[in-house]
Amino acid sequence: MQNIRLLLADDHPAFLEGLKRYLGDQDGLEVVAEARDGEEAVTLARDLRPDVAIIDISMPVLNGIEAARQIKEALPDIAVLILSAYYDEPYVISAMQAGATGYLVKTVDIGEIATAVRALHAGETVLDAKAAEAVMKRLVASTGGANIADATQELHHREMEVLLLAAKGMSNKEIARELSISIHTVQTHLSNIFMKLSVSSRTEAALLALRKGWLTLDELY
């Protein structure tokens, strides 16, 4: 099995070096590039096409969110994990809108970053628990009494089932097993969901579903 190729971007040399050493020592992971600012991260991503880009949210020249947006626009298959000192709702929402499918605060155990990388490469979404709670509560509070029945106007029953399981963090393989359908069918449903909702990631779809009241926090935990 090929290694998961990583791009690291952070303007703090000590943190960057520590992260590089740790991830480089993990089985199946390979650090192929390091960037000290957002612009360099975008250039290296385009040149080397890593599998996962791990990007600090606060960097010079180009911030992490804008770097993530440019990387995803140029290379949609690259998974982006944002690392941040903040878990406030505006930062998380902006990161998800930029196309990131992972968001962790820098205070997490470094082992969680390696776990997140593998999950992102498998097509899953990783959202820091504190950030997820802050964002989801804010979105649920703003639904204004929306009803899950409204979802039938845009998504059919099977798509709602896939969306719920994806929002719970299940991989495509796990969703396929749970619903007794093929992985290809799961991928097709997710593509249709993204197209109908005008989103580009599972996290964006889940947040939109929460905001509209199609899903509730109780269903996700």
CYANA upper distance limits for C-alpha pairs under 8 A (distance plus 0.5 A):
  1 MET  CA     28 GLY  CA      8.45
  2 GLN  CA     28 GLY  CA      7.63
  3 ASN  CA     28 GLY  CA      4.95
  3 ASN  CA     29 LEU  CA      5.68
  3 ASN  CA     30 GLU  CA      6.52
  4 ILE  CA     28 GLY  CA      6.49
  4 ILE  CA     29 LEU  CA      5.36
  4 ILE  CA     30 GLU  CA      6.49
  4 ILE  CA     50 PRO  CA      8.40
  4 ILE  CA     51 ASP  CA      6.53
  4 ILE  CA     52 VAL  CA      7.90
  4 ILE  CA    118 ARG  CA      8.33
  4 ILE  CA    121 HIS  CA      7.99
  5 ARG  CA     29 LEU  CA      6.75
  5 ARG  CA     30 GLU  CA      5.44
  5 ARG  CA     31 VAL  CA      6.40
  5 ARG  CA     32 VAL  CA      6.61
  5 ARG  CA     50 PRO  CA      5.52
  5 ARG  CA     51 ASP  CA      5.63
  5 ARG  CA     52 VAL  CA      7.00
  6 LEU  CA     29 LEU  CA      7.75
  6 LEU  CA     30 GLU  CA      6.42
  6 LEU  CA     31 VAL  CA      5.13
  6 LEU  CA     32 VAL  CA      6.17
  6 LEU  CA     33 ALA  CA      7.34
  6 LEU  CA     50 PRO  CA      5.93
  6 LEU  CA     51 ASP  CA      6.59
  6 LEU  CA     52 VAL  CA      5.60
  6 LEU  CA     53 ALA  CA      6.30
  6 LEU  CA     54 ILE  CA      7.82
  7 LEU  CA     31 VAL  CA      6.67
  7 LEU  CA     32 VAL  CA      6.50
  7 LEU  CA     33 ALA  CA      5.30
  7 LEU  CA     34 GLU  CA      6.39
  7 LEU  CA     35 ALA  CA      8.20
  7 LEU  CA     41 ALA  CA      8.15
  7 LEU  CA     44 LEU  CA      8.37
  7 LEU  CA     45 ALA  CA      7.63
  7 LEU  CA     50 PRO  CA      6.58
  7 LEU  CA     52 VAL  CA      6.89
  7 LEU  CA     53 ALA  CA      5.11
  7 LEU  CA     54 ILE  CA      6.57
  8 LEU  CA     16 LEU  CA      7.77
  8 LEU  CA     20 LYS  CA      7.98
  8 LEU  CA     31 VAL  CA      7.88
  8 LEU  CA     33 ALA  CA      6.78
  8 LEU  CA     34 GLU  CA      5.33
  8 LEU  CA     35 ALA  CA      6.69
  8 LEU  CA     41 ALA  CA      8.31
  8 LEU  CA     53 ALA  CA      6.58
  8 LEU  CA     54 ILE  CA      5.46
  8 LEU  CA     55 ILE  CA      6.68
  9 ALA  CA     16 LEU  CA      7.90
  9 ALA  CA     34 GLU  CA      6.22
  9 ALA  CA     35 ALA  CA      4.96
  9 ALA  CA     36 ARG  CA      6.25
  9 ALA  CA     37 ASP  CA      7.12
  9 ALA  CA     38 GLY  CA      7.65
  9 ALA  CA     41 ALA  CA      6.52
  9 ALA  CA     53 ALA  CA      8.16
  9 ALA  CA     54 ILE  CA      6.66
  9 ALA  CA     55 ILE  CA      5.27
  9 ALA  CA     56 ASP  CA      6.59
 10 ASP  CA     15 PHE  CA      8.06
 10 ASP  CA     16 LEU  CA      6.36
 10 ASP  CA     35 ALA  CA      6.93
 10 ASP  CA     36 ARG  CA      5.74
 10 ASP  CA     37 ASP  CA      7.06
 10 ASP  CA     55 ILE  CA      6.90
 10 ASP  CA     56 ASP  CA      5.69
 10 ASP  CA     59 MET  CA      7.19
 11 ASP  CA     16 LEU  CA      7.97
 11 ASP  CA     35 ALA  CA      8.14
 11 ASP  CA     36 ARG  CA      5.00
 11 ASP  CA     37 ASP  CA      6.48
 11 ASP  CA     56 ASP  CA      8.35
 11 ASP  CA     59 MET  CA      6.44
 11 ASP  CA     60 PRO  CA      7.91
 12 HIS  CA     16 LEU  CA      6.57
 12 HIS  CA     36 ARG  CA      8.13
 13 PRO  CA     17 GLU  CA      6.47
 13 PRO  CA     36 ARG  CA      8.47
 14 ALA  CA     18 GLY  CA      6.61
 15 PHE  CA     19 LEU  CA      6.55
 16 LEU  CA     20 LYS  CA      6.53
 16 LEU  CA     34 GLU  CA      8.46
 17 GLU  CA     21 ARG  CA      6.67
 18 GLY  CA     22 TYR  CA      6.69
 19 LEU  CA     23 LEU  CA      6.51
 19 LEU  CA    110 ILE  CA      8.21
 20 LYS  CA     24 GLY  CA      6.21
 20 LYS  CA     31 VAL  CA      7.13
 21 ARG  CA     25 ASP  CA      6.73
 22 TYR  CA     26 GLN  CA      7.28
 22 TYR  CA    110 ILE  CA      8.48
 23 LEU  CA     29 LEU  CA      6.89
 23 LEU  CA     30 GLU  CA      7.73
 23 LEU  CA     31 VAL  CA      7.70
 23 LEU  CA    114 ALA  CA      7.00
 24 GLY  CA     29 LEU  CA      6.56
 24 GLY  CA     30 GLU  CA      5.90
 24 GLY  CA     31 VAL  CA      6.30
 25 ASP  CA     29 LEU  CA      8.07
 26 GLN  CA    114 ALA  CA      8.32
 32 VAL  CA     48 LEU  CA      8.31
 32 VAL  CA     50 PRO  CA      7.81
 33 ALA  CA     44 LEU  CA      7.41
 33 ALA  CA     48 LEU  CA      8.38
 34 GLU  CA     41 ALA  CA      8.03
 35 ALA  CA     40 GLU  CA      6.04
 35 ALA  CA     41 ALA  CA      5.65
 35 ALA  CA     44 LEU  CA      8.11
 36 ARG  CA     40 GLU  CA      7.33
 36 ARG  CA     41 ALA  CA      8.01
 36 ARG  CA     59 MET  CA      8.12
 37 ASP  CA     41 ALA  CA      6.86
 37 ASP  CA     59 MET  CA      5.88
 37 ASP  CA     60 PRO  CA      5.79
 37 ASP  CA     61 VAL  CA      6.64
 37 ASP  CA     62 LEU  CA      7.01
 37 ASP  CA     63 ASN  CA      8.14
 38 GLY  CA     42 VAL  CA      6.88
 38 GLY  CA     59 MET  CA      6.57
 38 GLY  CA     60 PRO  CA      7.12
 38 GLY  CA     61 VAL  CA      6.71
 38 GLY  CA     62 LEU  CA      4.85
 38 GLY  CA     63 ASN  CA      6.05
 38 GLY  CA     64 GLY  CA      6.35
 38 GLY  CA     66 GLU  CA      8.21
 38 GLY  CA     67 ALA  CA      5.71
 39 GLU  CA     43 THR  CA      6.89
 39 GLU  CA     61 VAL  CA      6.78
 39 GLU  CA     62 LEU  CA      5.93
 39 GLU  CA     67 ALA  CA      7.17
 40 GLU  CA     44 LEU  CA      6.58
 41 ALA  CA     45 ALA  CA      6.52
 41 ALA  CA     67 ALA  CA      7.43
 42 VAL  CA     46 ARG  CA      6.76
 42 VAL  CA     67 ALA  CA      6.43
 42 VAL  CA     68 ALA  CA      8.32
 42 VAL  CA     70 GLN  CA      7.23
 42 VAL  CA     71 ILE  CA      6.16
 43 THR  CA     47 ASP  CA      6.74
 44 LEU  CA     48 LEU  CA      6.30
 44 LEU  CA     49 ARG  CA      8.14
 45 ALA  CA     49 ARG  CA      5.55
 45 ALA  CA     50 PRO  CA      6.80
 45 ALA  CA     53 ALA  CA      8.19
 45 ALA  CA     71 ILE  CA      7.22
 46 ARG  CA     71 ILE  CA      7.83
 46 ARG  CA     74 ALA  CA      7.78
 46 ARG  CA     75 LEU  CA      7.78
 49 ARG  CA     75 LEU  CA      8.17
 49 ARG  CA     78 ILE  CA      7.81
 50 PRO  CA     78 ILE  CA      7.12
 51 ASP  CA     77 ASP  CA      8.04
 51 ASP  CA     78 ILE  CA      5.68
 51 ASP  CA     79 ALA  CA      6.85
 51 ASP  CA    121 HIS  CA      7.42
 52 VAL  CA     78 ILE  CA      6.03
 52 VAL  CA     79 ALA  CA      5.18
 52 VAL  CA     80 VAL  CA      6.23
 52 VAL  CA     81 LEU  CA      7.78
 52 VAL  CA    117 VAL  CA      7.39
 52 VAL  CA    120 LEU  CA      8.07
 52 VAL  CA    121 HIS  CA      7.35
 53 ALA  CA     78 ILE  CA      7.43
 53 ALA  CA     79 ALA  CA      6.75
 53 ALA  CA     80 VAL  CA      5.35
 53 ALA  CA     81 LEU  CA      6.63
 54 ILE  CA     80 VAL  CA      6.54
 54 ILE  CA     81 LEU  CA      5.26
 54 ILE  CA     82 ILE  CA      6.47
 54 ILE  CA     83 LEU  CA      7.51
 55 ILE  CA     64 GLY  CA      6.34
 55 ILE  CA     68 ALA  CA      8.08
 55 ILE  CA     80 VAL  CA      7.77
 55 ILE  CA     81 LEU  CA      6.68
 55 ILE  CA     82 ILE  CA      5.47
 55 ILE  CA     83 LEU  CA      6.41
 56 ASP  CA     64 GLY  CA      6.05
 56 ASP  CA     82 ILE  CA      6.33
 56 ASP  CA     83 LEU  CA      5.24
 56 ASP  CA     84 SER  CA      6.43
 57 ILE  CA     63 ASN  CA      6.56
 57 ILE  CA     64 GLY  CA      4.52
 57 ILE  CA     65 ILE  CA      6.50
 57 ILE  CA     82 ILE  CA      6.61
 57 ILE  CA     83 LEU  CA      6.46
 57 ILE  CA     84 SER  CA      5.81
 58 SER  CA     63 ASN  CA      5.86
 58 SER  CA     64 GLY  CA      6.27
 58 SER  CA     84 SER  CA      7.84
 59 MET  CA     63 ASN  CA      5.33
 59 MET  CA     64 GLY  CA      6.67
 62 LEU  CA     66 GLU  CA      6.92
 62 LEU  CA     67 ALA  CA      6.73
 63 ASN  CA     67 ALA  CA      6.64
 64 GLY  CA     68 ALA  CA      6.50
 64 GLY  CA     82 ILE  CA      7.79
 65 ILE  CA     69 ARG  CA      6.74
 65 ILE  CA     82 ILE  CA      8.38
 65 ILE  CA     94 SER  CA      7.43
 65 ILE  CA     95 ALA  CA      5.99
 65 ILE  CA     98 ALA  CA      6.76
 66 GLU  CA     70 GLN  CA      6.76
 66 GLU  CA     98 ALA  CA      7.58
 67 ALA  CA     71 ILE  CA      6.63
 68 ALA  CA     72 LYS  CA      6.58
 68 ALA  CA     80 VAL  CA      7.14
 68 ALA  CA     95 ALA  CA      8.19
 68 ALA  CA     98 ALA  CA      6.53
 68 ALA  CA     99 GLY  CA      7.24
 68 ALA  CA    100 ALA  CA      7.08
 69 ARG  CA     73 GLU  CA      6.62
 69 ARG  CA     98 ALA  CA      4.91
 69 ARG  CA     99 GLY  CA      6.60
 69 ARG  CA    100 ALA  CA      8.43
 70 GLN  CA     74 ALA  CA      6.71
 71 ILE  CA     75 LEU  CA      6.22
 71 ILE  CA     76 PRO  CA      7.86
 71 ILE  CA     78 ILE  CA      8.14
 72 LYS  CA     76 PRO  CA      4.98
 72 LYS  CA     77 ASP  CA      7.91
 72 LYS  CA     78 ILE  CA      7.22
 72 LYS  CA     80 VAL  CA      8.49
 72 LYS  CA     98 ALA  CA      8.06
 72 LYS  CA     99 GLY  CA      6.62
 79 ALA  CA    100 ALA  CA      7.37
 79 ALA  CA    101 THR  CA      7.12
 79 ALA  CA    120 LEU  CA      6.72
 79 ALA  CA    121 HIS  CA      7.17
 80 VAL  CA     99 GLY  CA      7.85
 80 VAL  CA    100 ALA  CA      5.24
 80 VAL  CA    101 THR  CA      6.46
 80 VAL  CA    102 GLY  CA      6.81
 80 VAL  CA    120 LEU  CA      8.44
 81 LEU  CA    100 ALA  CA      6.50
 81 LEU  CA    101 THR  CA      6.85
 81 LEU  CA    102 GLY  CA      4.81
 81 LEU  CA    103 TYR  CA      6.18
 81 LEU  CA    104 LEU  CA      8.04
 81 LEU  CA    117 VAL  CA      8.10
 81 LEU  CA    120 LEU  CA      8.41
 82 ILE  CA     95 ALA  CA      7.73
 82 ILE  CA    100 ALA  CA      7.27
 82 ILE  CA    102 GLY  CA      6.46
 82 ILE  CA    103 TYR  CA      5.24
 82 ILE  CA    104 LEU  CA      6.85
 83 LEU  CA    103 TYR  CA      6.52
 83 LEU  CA    104 LEU  CA      5.61
 83 LEU  CA    105 VAL  CA      6.08
 83 LEU  CA    106 LYS  CA      6.39
 84 SER  CA    103 TYR  CA      8.03
 84 SER  CA    104 LEU  CA      6.86
 84 SER  CA    105 VAL  CA      5.24
 84 SER  CA    106 LYS  CA      6.10
 85 ALA  CA    105 VAL  CA      5.86
 85 ALA  CA    106 LYS  CA      6.08
 85 ALA  CA    107 THR  CA      8.01
 86 TYR  CA     91 TYR  CA      7.71
 86 TYR  CA    105 VAL  CA      6.88
 87 TYR  CA     91 TYR  CA      7.22
 87 TYR  CA     92 VAL  CA      7.01
 87 TYR  CA    105 VAL  CA      7.15
 87 TYR  CA    128 ASP  CA      8.49
 87 TYR  CA    130 LYS  CA      7.13
 87 TYR  CA    131 ALA  CA      5.15
 87 TYR  CA    134 ALA  CA      8.20
 88 ASP  CA     92 VAL  CA      7.08
 88 ASP  CA    131 ALA  CA      7.04
 88 ASP  CA    134 ALA  CA      7.44
 88 ASP  CA    135 VAL  CA      8.16
 89 GLU  CA     93 ILE  CA      6.49
 89 GLU  CA    131 ALA  CA      7.42
 89 GLU  CA    134 ALA  CA      6.72
 89 GLU  CA    135 VAL  CA      5.57
 89 GLU  CA    138 ARG  CA      8.42
 90 PRO  CA     94 SER  CA      6.49
 91 TYR  CA     95 ALA  CA      6.65
 92 VAL  CA     96 MET  CA      6.75
 92 VAL  CA    103 TYR  CA      7.56
 92 VAL  CA    131 ALA  CA      7.33
 92 VAL  CA    135 VAL  CA      7.98
 93 ILE  CA     97 GLN  CA      6.59
 93 ILE  CA    135 VAL  CA      8.17
 94 SER  CA     98 ALA  CA      6.64
 95 ALA  CA     99 GLY  CA      7.15
 95 ALA  CA    100 ALA  CA      6.11
 95 ALA  CA    103 TYR  CA      8.15
 96 MET  CA    100 ALA  CA      5.46
 96 MET  CA    101 THR  CA      6.92
 96 MET  CA    201 SER  CA      8.13
 96 MET  CA    203 THR  CA      7.32
 96 MET  CA    204 GLU  CA      6.63
 97 GLN  CA    200 SER  CA      8.43
 97 GLN  CA    204 GLU  CA      7.44
 99 GLY  CA    200 SER  CA      6.84
 99 GLY  CA    201 SER  CA      7.09
100 ALA  CA    201 SER  CA      8.26
101 THR  CA    120 LEU  CA      7.57
101 THR  CA    124 GLU  CA      8.17
101 THR  CA    125 THR  CA      5.59
101 THR  CA    126 VAL  CA      6.90
101 THR  CA    127 LEU  CA      8.23
101 THR  CA    201 SER  CA      6.95
101 THR  CA    202 ARG  CA      7.88
101 THR  CA    203 THR  CA      6.98
102 GLY  CA    116 ALA  CA      7.94
102 GLY  CA    120 LEU  CA      7.57
102 GLY  CA    125 THR  CA      6.23
102 GLY  CA    126 VAL  CA      4.95
102 GLY  CA    127 LEU  CA      5.95
103 TYR  CA    126 VAL  CA      6.80
103 TYR  CA    127 LEU  CA      5.39
103 TYR  CA    128 ASP  CA      6.34
103 TYR  CA    131 ALA  CA      8.45
104 LEU  CA    108 VAL  CA      7.66
104 LEU  CA    113 ILE  CA      8.38
104 LEU  CA    126 VAL  CA      8.24
104 LEU  CA    127 LEU  CA      6.74
104 LEU  CA    128 ASP  CA      5.26
104 LEU  CA    131 ALA  CA      8.47
105 VAL  CA    128 ASP  CA      7.16
108 VAL  CA    112 GLU  CA      7.07
108 VAL  CA    113 ILE  CA      8.25
109 ASP  CA    113 ILE  CA      7.89
110 ILE  CA    114 ALA  CA      7.58
111 GLY  CA    115 THR  CA      6.92
112 GLU  CA    116 ALA  CA      6.47
113 ILE  CA    117 VAL  CA      6.67
114 ALA  CA    118 ARG  CA      7.02
115 THR  CA    119 ALA  CA      6.79
116 ALA  CA    120 LEU  CA      6.53
116 ALA  CA    126 VAL  CA      6.68
117 VAL  CA    121 HIS  CA      6.66
118 ARG  CA    122 ALA  CA      6.76
119 ALA  CA    123 GLY  CA      7.07
119 ALA  CA    124 GLU  CA      5.80
119 ALA  CA    125 THR  CA      7.58
119 ALA  CA    126 VAL  CA      7.74
120 LEU  CA    124 GLU  CA      5.42
120 LEU  CA    125 THR  CA      6.45
120 LEU  CA    126 VAL  CA      7.43
122 ALA  CA    171 SER  CA      7.39
123 GLY  CA    171 SER  CA      6.87
123 GLY  CA    172 ASN  CA      7.61
124 GLU  CA    166 ALA  CA      8.30
124 GLU  CA    169 GLY  CA      6.78
124 GLU  CA    170 MET  CA      7.32
124 GLU  CA    171 SER  CA      5.89
124 GLU  CA    172 ASN  CA      8.30
124 GLU  CA    202 ARG  CA      8.37
125 THR  CA    169 GLY  CA      6.73
125 THR  CA    202 ARG  CA      7.10
125 THR  CA    203 THR  CA      6.92
126 VAL  CA    169 GLY  CA      8.04
127 LEU  CA    131 ALA  CA      7.32
127 LEU  CA    132 ALA  CA      6.46
128 ASP  CA    132 ALA  CA      6.47
129 ALA  CA    133 GLU  CA      6.59
130 LYS  CA    134 ALA  CA      6.72
131 ALA  CA    135 VAL  CA      6.62
132 ALA  CA    136 MET  CA      6.33
133 GLU  CA    137 LYS  CA      6.44
134 ALA  CA    138 ARG  CA      6.77
135 VAL  CA    139 LEU  CA      6.68
136 MET  CA    140 VAL  CA      6.43
136 MET  CA    207 LEU  CA      7.38
136 MET  CA    210 LEU  CA      7.46
136 MET  CA    217 LEU  CA      7.80
137 LYS  CA    141 ALA  CA      6.51
137 LYS  CA    217 LEU  CA      8.39
138 ARG  CA    142 SER  CA      6.98
139 LEU  CA    143 THR  CA      7.11
139 LEU  CA    207 LEU  CA      7.74
139 LEU  CA    210 LEU  CA      6.73
139 LEU  CA    211 ARG  CA      5.25
140 VAL  CA    210 LEU  CA      6.18
140 VAL  CA    211 ARG  CA      5.93
140 VAL  CA    212 LYS  CA      8.45
140 VAL  CA    213 GLY  CA      7.30
140 VAL  CA    216 THR  CA      7.70
140 VAL  CA    217 LEU  CA      8.37
141 ALA  CA    211 ARG  CA      8.49
142 SER  CA    211 ARG  CA      6.95
143 THR  CA    210 LEU  CA      8.09
143 THR  CA    211 ARG  CA      5.62
143 THR  CA    212 LYS  CA      5.95
143 THR  CA    213 GLY  CA      6.20
145 GLY  CA    213 GLY  CA      7.69
146 ALA  CA    150 ASP  CA      7.91
146 ALA  CA    212 LYS  CA      6.23
146 ALA  CA    213 GLY  CA      5.48
146 ALA  CA    214 TRP  CA      8.06
147 ASN  CA    151 ALA  CA      8.42
147 ASN  CA    212 LYS  CA      8.02
147 ASN  CA    213 GLY  CA      6.15
147 ASN  CA    214 TRP  CA      6.89
148 ILE  CA    212 LYS  CA      8.30
148 ILE  CA    213 GLY  CA      6.23
148 ILE  CA    214 TRP  CA      4.51
148 ILE  CA    215 LEU  CA      7.44
149 ALA  CA    214 TRP  CA      7.86
150 ASP  CA    154 GLU  CA      8.39
150 ASP  CA    214 TRP  CA      7.82
151 ALA  CA    155 LEU  CA      6.17
151 ALA  CA    156 HIS  CA      8.17
151 ALA  CA    160 MET  CA      8.42
151 ALA  CA    214 TRP  CA      6.61
152 THR  CA    156 HIS  CA      6.11
152 THR  CA    157 HIS  CA      7.83
154 GLU  CA    196 LYS  CA      7.21
154 GLU  CA    197 LEU  CA      8.34
155 LEU  CA    159 GLU  CA      6.34
155 LEU  CA    160 MET  CA      6.77
155 LEU  CA    193 ILE  CA      7.58
155 LEU  CA    196 LYS  CA      8.09
156 HIS  CA    160 MET  CA      6.85
157 HIS  CA    161 GLU  CA      6.89
158 ARG  CA    162 VAL  CA      6.79
159 GLU  CA    163 LEU  CA      6.53
159 GLU  CA    189 HIS  CA      6.37
159 GLU  CA    190 LEU  CA      7.99
159 GLU  CA    193 ILE  CA      7.25
160 MET  CA    164 LEU  CA      6.62
161 GLU  CA    165 LEU  CA      6.87
162 VAL  CA    166 ALA  CA      6.53
162 VAL  CA    175 ILE  CA      7.37
162 VAL  CA    186 VAL  CA      7.64
162 VAL  CA    189 HIS  CA      7.63
162 VAL  CA    190 LEU  CA      7.81
163 LEU  CA    167 ALA  CA      6.48
163 LEU  CA    190 LEU  CA      7.94
163 LEU  CA    193 ILE  CA      8.21
163 LEU  CA    202 ARG  CA      8.32
163 LEU  CA    205 ALA  CA      8.06
163 LEU  CA    206 ALA  CA      7.56
164 LEU  CA    168 LYS  CA      6.85
164 LEU  CA    206 ALA  CA      8.20
164 LEU  CA    215 LEU  CA      7.76
164 LEU  CA    219 GLU  CA      8.37
164 LEU  CA    220 LEU  CA      7.96
165 LEU  CA    169 GLY  CA      7.23
165 LEU  CA    170 MET  CA      6.30
165 LEU  CA    175 ILE  CA      6.89
166 ALA  CA    170 MET  CA      5.69
166 ALA  CA    171 SER  CA      7.40
166 ALA  CA    172 ASN  CA      8.30
166 ALA  CA    175 ILE  CA      7.83
166 ALA  CA    202 ARG  CA      7.10
166 ALA  CA    206 ALA  CA      8.46
167 ALA  CA    202 ARG  CA      7.23
167 ALA  CA    203 THR  CA      7.40
167 ALA  CA    206 ALA  CA      5.89
167 ALA  CA    220 LEU  CA      7.35
168 LYS  CA    220 LEU  CA      5.77
168 LYS  CA    221 TYR  CA      7.84
170 MET  CA    174 GLU  CA      6.20
170 MET  CA    175 ILE  CA      6.62
171 SER  CA    175 ILE  CA      6.70
172 ASN  CA    176 ALA  CA      6.59
172 ASN  CA    183 ILE  CA      6.51
172 ASN  CA    186 VAL  CA      6.77
172 ASN  CA    187 GLN  CA      7.62
173 LYS  CA    177 ARG  CA      6.78
173 LYS  CA    183 ILE  CA      6.37
174 GLU  CA    178 GLU  CA      6.57
175 ILE  CA    179 LEU  CA      6.61
175 ILE  CA    183 ILE  CA      8.38
175 ILE  CA    186 VAL  CA      7.60
176 ALA  CA    180 SER  CA      6.09
176 ALA  CA    181 ILE  CA      5.36
176 ALA  CA    182 SER  CA      5.92
176 ALA  CA    183 ILE  CA      5.87
176 ALA  CA    185 THR  CA      8.35
176 ALA  CA    186 VAL  CA      6.73
177 ARG  CA    181 ILE  CA      7.17
177 ARG  CA    182 SER  CA      8.34
181 ILE  CA    185 THR  CA      6.95
181 ILE  CA    186 VAL  CA      7.72
182 SER  CA    186 VAL  CA      6.99
183 ILE  CA    187 GLN  CA      6.75
184 HIS  CA    188 THR  CA      6.69
185 THR  CA    189 HIS  CA      6.67
186 VAL  CA    190 LEU  CA      6.69
187 GLN  CA    191 SER  CA      6.62
188 THR  CA    192 ASN  CA      6.71
189 HIS  CA    193 ILE  CA      6.61
190 LEU  CA    194 PHE  CA      6.62
191 SER  CA    195 MET  CA      6.68
192 ASN  CA    196 LYS  CA      6.56
193 ILE  CA    197 LEU  CA      6.54
193 ILE  CA    205 ALA  CA      8.14
194 PHE  CA    198 SER  CA      6.12
194 PHE  CA    199 VAL  CA      5.44
194 PHE  CA    200 SER  CA      6.34
194 PHE  CA    201 SER  CA      7.50
194 PHE  CA    202 ARG  CA      8.40
194 PHE  CA    205 ALA  CA      7.33
195 MET  CA    199 VAL  CA      7.20
197 LEU  CA    205 ALA  CA      7.47
199 VAL  CA    204 GLU  CA      6.46
199 VAL  CA    205 ALA  CA      6.68
200 SER  CA    204 GLU  CA      7.36
200 SER  CA    205 ALA  CA      8.32
201 SER  CA    205 ALA  CA      6.87
202 ARG  CA    206 ALA  CA      6.60
203 THR  CA    207 LEU  CA      6.58
204 GLU  CA    208 LEU  CA      6.59
205 ALA  CA    209 ALA  CA      6.62
206 ALA  CA    210 LEU  CA      6.69
206 ALA  CA    215 LEU  CA      8.33
207 LEU  CA    211 ARG  CA      6.65
208 LEU  CA    212 LYS  CA      6.69
209 ALA  CA    213 GLY  CA      6.55
209 ALA  CA    214 TRP  CA      5.52
209 ALA  CA    215 LEU  CA      6.13
210 LEU  CA    214 TRP  CA      6.44
210 LEU  CA    215 LEU  CA      5.51
210 LEU  CA    216 THR  CA      6.53
210 LEU  CA    217 LEU  CA      8.30
215 LEU  CA    219 GLU  CA      7.17
215 LEU  CA    220 LEU  CA      8.38
216 THR  CA    220 LEU  CA      7.33
217 LEU  CA    221 TYR  CA      6.99
